[in-house]
Amino acid sequence: MITALILLYVVTLVHISITERFRNFASIMSLQGWILFAIALLRLQAIHPAELAFVAVETMVFKAILVPAILTAVIRRTKINRVSTSGTSQFGSLLMSLTALIVSASITYCIADSIVDRVFFGVALYALLSGLSLIVLRTRLFSHMIGFLVIENGVFLFSMAIGVEMPLVINIAILLDILMSVLMLGIFFTRIDHKIHADDADSLTHVKD
């Protein structure tokens, strides 16, 4: 069951690299949240019930419901629709994503540490590279925010790779960091989008105090 969920998660990472609509981004982030929720329940059955409850609430309420809802609200308020790829074609994005997948699999294959779950490590590394690709290849700030969220999900999977002991303090810090980033960027979009009529990162160089 976990293997099927991991494969589905990999498919979402490939899809997010080529999608052209921001609403699809929000839907994919919600799906990833539900996948991580299911993985956490199956993977962490041996930990203390209170810790398992915390992880379940975090993944379900925040990753699967709240954060995607905030993303959808930002999309509606700013009326942004399609990705600005800055000359990067869907084929190029797909090629970059598949390259990241091959690199992740190659690095994972070289890991000989029995403590590390290589499946989770490989997928987590692929998520990290996928998030970085969104930040580097896309010009719109919304895409950068999605990339940051993908990276955060990758960090969550990294914690799964090293065992069932979840670092709650670090997990809480990551959660708060992501929520504050989403809320701040949401406020940012709603406040200045009507003035500059674009949310490209390059446009910020023309904004004066």
Phi, psi and omega in degrees: 000316179297321180299318178297320179294321179296317178297320177296322178296319177298320178299320179295326179292321177294317182294322183291339180283340185243353183293149184248355184243137182293328177298327176294324176303311181298319180295319180294320179296323177295316179298318178299322178299316179293323178297314179296325177298313180294319179297317180299317180295322182281325186277327191252029181295337184275348183279173181300139182306323180294319178292320178297321178296319179297313181297319180296316179296318180299310184289320183283306186290313187271306184289320187269334186242301190292308182299313176300325178294321177295318178299316179297320179296321178297318180299316181292319183289322183268346180060029174281148188230299188250158180283138171265109188268356177053047176087354180274115183283165176299322179297317178297320179294319178295318179298318178297320180294316179293325176296317177298323179294318179294317178298316180298316180295322181294315179295319180296323180297331182278350182281125182248002182288121182289342181287329185272129173281112189291331179295309180295321180297315181296316179292321178297318178295321177296321177297319179299313180293325178295317178297318178296323179296319178298319181292321184280317188275332182266150181259336183282141183298328178298321177296323178296320178296318177298318178301320178296320178293322177297319178298318180298320176296325176296321177299320177300318179290328175301320179295329176291329185290334185261006176130184185272355179279108182268126177285095188296321182297313179295321180297318178295318180298317178297316181300312180295322180297316180294314181299317180294322179296315180296315181295318181294318178291327176297315176297321180301312181298313185291336183275322187246351183299324182286347181267318184260349176059024176195153178240027176290146179298326181296333182293336182294336179292343182260358181275125181259151175291000000 
